[in-house]
Amino acid sequence: MPTATCSICGEEKPCGISRTTGRPWCLDCQRRSAPCSACGGVAAVVSGTLDQPLCLDCTVPEVWHTCPTCSDPDYPHPGQCARCLINRRLNELLGPPSDALHPGLEALRNDIASTEHPLTAKRWLNKPSVSPVLADLAAAGEP
């Protein structure tokens, strides 16, 4: 789970992305209940802050989200955008970008990361016939 600043408690820790608000929230806050600062009912804290918690009924869902990793304003869903997910998957398979990666694999990595159709690339990287081959090539240091 990626580390981010929790939108509720403000602490830097592993966070998921709220499907309601599109903002990062930590596991502690995902399990937190408190009196809602708007309606007074005791319920799960969905948004707001520790001082001003809000329940689900009092939370205004964000209609248009930005990617929490790259801040792409054109991403209409909660969570990371497809391009950030591709880069995360490439890091898992090939390791982070570095001079240690064979130039041919580095070129392939760049082509995949900058493709015109990131959702297609994301699906391709997760295929059982593709991901082990890329990981093996990177581990062997071969073109």
Beta strands, then each sheet from edge to edge (+ up, - down):
strand 1: 3-5
strand 2: 12-17
strand 3: 24-26
strand 4: 33-35
strand 5: 42-44
strand 6: 47-48
strand 7: 53-54
sheet 1: 1+ 2- 3+
sheet 2: 4+ 5-
sheet 3: 6+ 7-
end
